[in-house]
């Protein structure tokens, strides 16, 4: 597309170069992205949370697993700092909500086993213990 061509966005009414639009759309990419995010946030049940959506995404991933993994490896190599930050945020979120994956990983590390070898009953017991310890620490603090 020609950089000199200006189009007016139907949403924000701003004059922007033609490259700021997707193909022949009359809404700029920024406004379209904002509209899509608002629509998605307003959905009480997200598309991937339905049985049909989950099946679709599972099938898509199976068909594209190698490409997805290669893209993730390439992004990680290109963005080590961002990757570290993402991992820290994910770990903090898992730690705060005491997810099964977090508890299983912590148990496995303490007894030199693999996380998959930790039984669910032990994970639940450890989760309850951690909740009790947190409650005690809150009372002290």
Protein Blocks (a to p, Z undefined) as FASTA:
>chain_A
ZZklccddfklopacdfklpghjbfbdfklmmmmmmmmmmmpmbafklpmklmmmmmmmm
mmmmmmmmmmmmmmmmmmmmlmmmmmmmmmmmmmmnopaklmmmmmmmmnopafklpcfk
lmmmmmmmmmmmmmmmmmmZZ
